[in-house]
Structure formats: structure tokens, C-alpha cells
Amino acid sequence: MTWVVELLDARVRDELEVLPADMRARFSRIVELIQEHGLEAMREPHVKHLEGPLWEMRMKAKTEFLGRSTSPSEADVS
């Protein structure tokens, strides 16, 4: 099976664009690995299976990153 990794929406793309260059490169590498080997073949330190269809992509920056990702539930609260 060929895997295709898609971003959820423009907000996710915008969040990726503000990450440090080394984290963006790490993200791209993990995407390549998923597309090459399939998600089920991936393990830590690259991805972690949380539950059901939910997986976490695990990236670390070489430099300190002070950004924060907002979950949809937090973004929808006024």
C-alpha cells in the first residue's frame, strides 16, 4: 500500500511554516519514512501510536522552540 501524508488544513500548514528549520526538516523526513514504509511499520522515536487511528508524530528541535500548538478545542473557545 502506498501512503500519502496530507495536512489537515491551512492552519496546520501555517503552524509548520513557523517551526525552526531543523524541525521542518525532521517533519519532512518522518513523512518520507511513512510514505516509504507505511505508518504501522513506524515506531518511536519517529511516531507513537496513541489509540485507534490516532498517531503522534514526534519531532525535536536542536534549538529551543518556544512556540505552542493549539488544539482545535482550544482554538474554538472564545
C-alpha positions as CSV (number, residue, x, y, z in Angstrom):
1,M,0.0,0.0,0.0
2,T,1.2,3.5,-0.9
3,W,0.9,6.0,1.9
4,V,0.1,9.7,1.3
5,V,0.5,12.2,4.1
6,E,-1.8,15.2,3.9
7,L,-2.1,18.3,6.1
8,L,-5.4,18.8,7.8
9,D,-5.9,22.4,6.7
10,A,-4.2,25.8,6.2
11,R,-3.8,26.3,9.9
12,V,-1.6,23.2,10.2
13,R,0.5,24.4,7.2
14,D,0.9,27.8,8.9
15,E,2.0,26.2,12.1
16,L,4.5,24.1,10.3
17,E,5.9,27.1,8.5
18,V,6.8,28.9,11.7
19,L,8.7,25.9,13.1
20,P,12.5,26.1,13.2
21,A,14.2,24.8,10.0
22,D,15.6,21.7,11.8
23,M,12.1,20.7,12.9
24,R,10.6,21.3,9.4
25,A,13.4,19.1,8.0
26,R,12.6,16.4,10.7
27,F,8.9,16.6,9.8
28,S,9.8,16.1,6.1
29,R,12.0,13.1,6.9
30,I,9.3,11.4,9.0
31,V,6.8,12.0,6.2
32,E,9.2,10.3,3.8
33,L,9.6,7.4,6.1
34,I,5.8,7.0,6.5
35,Q,5.3,7.1,2.7
36,E,8.1,4.6,2.1
37,H,7.4,2.1,4.9
38,G,3.8,2.7,6.0
39,L,2.5,4.1,9.3
40,E,2.1,0.7,11.0
41,A,5.8,0.0,10.4
42,M,6.9,3.2,12.1
43,R,7.9,3.3,15.8
44,E,9.5,5.7,18.3
45,P,11.3,7.9,18.1
46,H,9.6,8.9,14.9
47,V,5.9,8.3,15.7
48,K,3.9,6.9,18.6
49,H,0.6,5.1,18.3
50,L,-1.8,6.7,20.8
51,E,-5.1,4.8,20.3
52,G,-7.3,3.7,17.4
53,P,-6.5,5.7,14.3
54,L,-4.6,8.4,16.3
55,W,-0.8,8.6,16.0
56,E,1.6,11.2,17.2
57,M,4.5,12.5,15.0
58,R,7.4,13.1,17.3
59,M,9.9,15.8,16.5
60,K,12.5,17.6,18.5
61,A,14.3,20.8,17.6
62,K,18.1,21.1,18.0
63,T,17.4,24.7,19.1
64,E,14.9,25.8,21.8
65,F,11.5,26.4,20.3
66,L,9.1,28.5,22.3
67,G,6.0,28.1,20.0
68,R,2.9,26.3,21.1
69,S,0.4,24.3,19.0
70,T,-3.2,25.0,19.8
71,S,-5.6,22.1,19.7
72,P,-8.9,22.7,17.8
73,S,-10.9,22.6,21.0
74,E,-8.8,25.4,22.5
75,A,-9.0,27.5,19.3
76,D,-12.8,27.3,19.1
77,V,-13.2,28.7,22.7
78,S,-13.7,32.4,22.8
